[in-house]
Amino acid sequence: MSAKGTSNLTRRGVIAGAGAVTVLTSSSSSAGAEAIEQKNPILGHAIATIGVPDVAAAQAMYKAGIGLYEVNKGTVSKGVSESWGAPAMAGRPWVMMRCESGDPTFRIRIVQVDPVPGYHAMTTWGLNAIEMISEDIYAVNERVLSAGFDVIGEPRPLSEAYASVHAMQVRGPGEELFYYASDMTGENEFDLIRPKSPVDRIFNAVVGTPNIRGSRAFYKHVLRMKLGNVQEFKVRMVSDALGYDRDTAIEMGSAKGRWAGSSIEFDAYPIGLSGPRPRAPGQLPPGVSMMSLTTDDFDSLDVSYAAAPAVLYGGGRAATFVGPSGEWVEIIEDV
């Protein structure tokens, strides 16, 4: 199978801005009206895979800091590693965890990868963060600090214009980033999904890209997801990580699945200050390694998978591809 409409290779959320961004301008996301709008086959996020050097240590941090609990564990099978296109992952330990709400539609999978010297979050293209909904990020702040996470963005209102939404950002042991957002007043100005536990499921995955237009075109025309507007933001954490002036704005956009809280965010990284994600040979990338998306129309997706689709997890088929910014994406069939 071949990818159609892909672009040349390639961070932070319209919602994920968390007081670290300032909106400057916006422009229409429409690339031209289509005579017939095709059905969006992507339902939403199913799994966020996190690559860390020590799975047991990360699991303990996630339990203490985020309240995740273990669903099952094991080692990566040869078939799964081949499906991912990462054969050196075979035999490595993993643990699947779920939020305290028990939401069956989303899990976090921690898997062991070798450390990559010199890798730092928010400096490379691909998946840099996942954003999760929470009841009270000020309570979350205390938990993650005591669990050993590095708080890189303290809890604060998103902006003066959207003061009801408060957010924060933390870094985990594998340079993975978690953003947390809470509606603190009940106004729900951003139409956030409602948490059913102190920290609940993902609602946004953040991709750093050197070519935001190419990324948007791929997710619109190949995955047929709905696009949000392109906007410009000042993103303090990205500017600090990449070493450019905090007053410089970057473009940001998004694509959405059909489920509520199913966004993928594209953050335009300055090409001269960022680059491809390094990884150990044959392994998944470190940090936020991969996002798994659920579809109810698997056969309509014409992308170049690492291996032929196969039943891997006891349900529908699954297959993995690398997106235009170097993000690893697993598609899982909803049956």
Residue pairs with C-beta under 8 A, 6 or more apart in sequence:
1 302
1 303
1 304
1 305
2 302
2 304
3 218
3 222
3 302
3 303
3 304
3 321
4 221
4 222
4 302
5 217
5 218
5 221
5 222
6 214
6 218
6 222
6 324
7 211
7 213
7 214
7 215
7 217
7 218
7 324
8 211
8 214
8 324
9 125
9 210
9 211
9 276
9 324
9 325
9 326
10 125
10 126
10 207
10 208
10 209
10 210
10 211
10 214
10 215
10 323
10 324
10 325
10 326
10 327
11 122
11 128
11 129
11 206
11 207
11 208
11 235
11 238
11 265
11 267
11 269
12 20
12 21
12 129
12 179
12 206
12 233
12 235
12 237
12 238
12 252
12 265
12 267
13 131
13 179
13 204
13 206
13 252
13 254
13 263
13 265
14 228
14 231
14 233
14 252
14 254
14 265
15 131
15 158
15 165
15 167
15 181
15 190
15 192
15 203
15 204
15 263
16 129
16 131
16 167
16 169
16 179
16 181
16 204
16 206
16 265
17 23
17 158
17 159
17 167
17 233
17 235
18 153
18 156
18 158
18 166
18 167
18 168
18 169
18 179
18 181
19 153
19 156
19 157
19 158
19 159
19 166
19 167
20 153
20 169
20 235
20 236
20 237
21 159
21 233
21 234
21 235
21 236
22 159
22 233
22 234
22 249
23 159
23 161
23 231
23 232
23 233
24 231
24 232
24 233
24 234
24 249
25 231
25 232
26 229
26 230
26 231
26 232
27 229
27 230
27 231
28 229
29 216
29 227
29 228
29 229
29 230
29 253
31 216
31 217
31 220
31 227
38 224
39 224
39 297
40 224
40 225
40 226
40 256
40 257
40 258
41 223
41 224
41 295
41 296
41 297
41 298
41 300
41 301
42 223
42 224
42 225
42 257
42 258
42 262
42 293
42 294
42 295
43 257
43 258
43 259
43 262
43 293
43 294
43 295
43 296
43 334
44 105
44 257
44 258
44 259
44 261
44 262
44 293
44 294
45 106
45 201
45 202
45 203
45 205
45 257
45 259
45 261
45 262
45 291
45 292
45 293
45 294
46 105
46 106
46 107
46 292
46 293
46 294
46 332
47 96
47 106
47 107
47 108
47 109
47 290
47 291
47 292
47 330
47 332
48 106
48 107
48 108
48 109
48 130
48 202
48 205
48 288
48 290
48 291
48 292
49 108
49 109
49 110
49 111
49 284
49 288
49 289
49 290
49 291
49 292
49 328
49 330
50 58
50 108
50 109
50 110
50 111
50 172
50 174
50 176
50 287
50 288
50 289
51 111
51 112
51 113
51 174
51 176
51 283
51 284
51 285
51 286
51 287
51 288
51 289
52 58
52 110
52 111
52 112
52 113
52 172
52 173
52 174
52 176
52 286
53 112
53 113
53 114
53 115
53 173
53 174
54 112
54 173
55 93
55 94
55 95
55 110
55 111
55 112
57 173
58 110
58 172
58 173
58 174
59 70
59 95
59 97
59 110
60 147
61 147
61 148
61 149
61 172
61 173
62 68
62 97
62 108
62 110
62 172
63 69
63 70
63 97
64 143
64 146
64 147
64 148
65 143
65 144
65 146
65 147
65 148
65 149
65 170
66 99
66 132
66 140
66 143
66 144
66 147
66 178
66 199
67 99
67 100
67 143
67 197
67 198
67 199
68 97
68 98
68 99
68 100
68 108
68 199
69 97
69 98
69 100
70 95
70 96
70 97
71 96
71 97
71 98
71 107
72 95
72 96
73 93
73 94
73 95
73 96
74 93
74 94
75 91
75 92
75 93
75 94
76 89
76 90
76 91
76 92
76 93
76 94
76 111
77 90
78 87
78 90
79 310
79 312
80 89
80 90
80 312
81 87
81 88
81 89
81 90
82 90
82 306
82 307
83 306
83 307
83 310
83 312
83 318
83 319
83 320
84 284
84 290
84 306
84 320
84 328
84 330
85 306
85 307
85 320
85 322
86 282
86 283
86 284
86 306
87 282
88 280
88 281
88 282
88 283
89 111
89 113
89 282
89 283
89 284
92 111
92 112
92 113
93 111
93 112
94 109
94 110
94 111
94 112
95 109
95 110
96 107
96 108
96 109
97 107
97 108
97 109
97 110
98 104
98 106
98 107
98 108
99 106
99 132
99 197
99 199
99 200
99 201
100 197
100 198
100 199
100 200
101 195
101 196
101 197
101 200
101 201
102 196
102 197
103 196
103 200
103 201
105 201
105 259
105 294
106 201
106 202
111 284
111 289
113 174
113 279
113 280
113 283
113 284
113 285
113 286
113 289
114 280
114 283
115 286
116 278
116 279
116 280
116 286
118 278
119 175
119 277
119 278
119 286
119 287
120 175
120 241
121 128
121 129
121 171
121 175
121 176
121 177
121 241
121 287
122 128
122 129
122 177
122 208
122 237
122 238
122 241
122 242
123 241
123 242
123 273
123 274
123 275
124 208
124 274
124 275
124 276
124 277
124 278
124 326
125 207
125 208
125 209
125 210
125 269
125 274
125 275
125 276
125 277
125 325
125 326
125 327
126 207
126 208
126 276
126 277
126 285
126 325
126 326
126 327
126 328
127 205
127 206
127 207
127 285
127 287
127 288
127 289
127 290
127 291
127 327
127 328
128 177
128 206
128 207
128 208
128 267
128 287
128 288
129 169
129 176
129 177
129 178
129 179
129 205
129 206
129 288
130 176
130 177
130 178
130 179
130 202
130 204
130 205
130 206
130 288
130 291
131 178
131 179
131 180
131 181
131 202
131 203
131 204
131 205
131 206
131 265
132 178
132 179
132 180
132 181
132 199
132 200
132 201
132 202
132 203
133 180
133 181
133 182
133 192
133 193
133 194
133 195
133 199
133 200
133 201
133 203
133 261
134 140
134 180
134 181
134 182
134 195
134 198
134 199
134 200
135 182
135 195
135 197
135 198
135 199
135 200
136 182
136 184
136 198
137 155
137 166
137 167
137 168
137 180
137 181
137 182
138 155
138 166
139 198
140 155
140 168
140 180
140 182
140 198
140 199
141 151
141 154
141 155
141 168
143 198
144 151
144 170
145 151
148 173
149 170
149 171
149 172
149 178
150 170
150 171
150 172
151 168
151 169
151 170
152 169
152 170
152 171
152 177
152 237
153 167
153 168
153 169
153 170
153 179
153 236
153 237
154 168
155 166
155 167
155 168
156 166
156 167
156 168
157 163
157 164
157 165
157 166
158 165
158 166
158 167
158 181
158 190
162 189
162 190
163 185
164 183
164 184
164 185
164 186
164 187
164 188
164 189
165 181
165 182
165 183
165 184
165 189
165 190
165 192
166 181
166 182
166 184
167 179
167 180
167 181
167 182
168 179
168 180
169 177
169 178
169 179
169 180
169 237
170 177
170 178
170 180
171 177
171 178
172 178
174 286
174 287
175 286
175 287
176 287
176 288
177 206
177 287
177 288
179 204
179 206
180 199
181 190
181 192
181 203
182 195
183 189
183 190
183 192
192 203
192 261
193 200
193 201
193 203
193 260
193 261
201 261
202 261
203 260
203 261
203 262
203 263
204 254
204 261
204 263
204 264
204 265
205 263
205 264
205 265
205 288
205 291
206 265
206 267
207 215
207 264
207 265
207 266
207 267
207 323
207 325
207 327
208 267
208 269
208 274
208 325
209 215
209 266
209 267
209 268
209 269
209 324
209 325
210 268
210 269
210 271
210 274
210 325
211 268
211 324
211 325
212 230
212 251
212 252
212 253
212 266
212 267
212 268
214 324
215 253
215 266
215 323
215 324
215 325
216 227
216 230
216 253
216 255
216 266
218 323
218 324
219 225
219 227
219 255
219 264
220 227
220 255
222 301
222 302
222 303
223 255
223 293
223 301
223 303
224 300
225 255
225 256
225 257
225 264
226 255
226 256
227 253
227 254
227 255
227 256
228 253
228 254
228 255
228 256
228 263
229 253
230 251
230 252
230 253
231 251
231 252
231 253
232 249
232 250
232 251
232 252
233 249
233 250
233 252
234 246
234 247
234 248
234 249
235 249
235 250
235 252
235 267
236 246
238 250
238 267
238 269
239 245
239 246
239 248
240 246
242 269
242 270
242 273
242 274
243 273
244 270
244 273
250 267
250 268
250 269
250 270
251 267
251 268
252 265
252 266
252 267
252 268
253 265
253 266
254 263
254 264
254 265
254 266
255 263
255 264
255 266
256 262
256 263
256 264
257 263
257 293
257 294
264 291
266 325
276 326
277 285
277 286
277 287
277 326
278 285
278 286
279 285
279 286
284 290
284 328
285 326
285 328
289 328
290 320
290 327
290 328
290 329
290 330
291 327
291 328
291 329
291 330
292 318
292 329
292 330
292 331
292 332
293 329
293 330
293 331
293 332
294 332
294 333
294 334
295 301
295 331
295 332
295 333
295 334
296 333
296 334
298 309
298 316
298 317
298 331
298 333
301 331
303 321
303 331
304 321
305 319
305 320
305 321
306 319
306 320
306 321
306 322
307 319
307 320
308 319
309 317
309 318
309 319
309 331
309 333
310 317
310 318
310 319
311 317
311 318
312 318
313 332
315 332
315 333
315 335
316 332
316 333
316 334
316 335
317 332
317 333
318 330
318 331
318 332
318 333
319 330
319 331
320 328
320 329
320 330
320 331
321 328
321 329
321 331
322 328
322 329
323 329
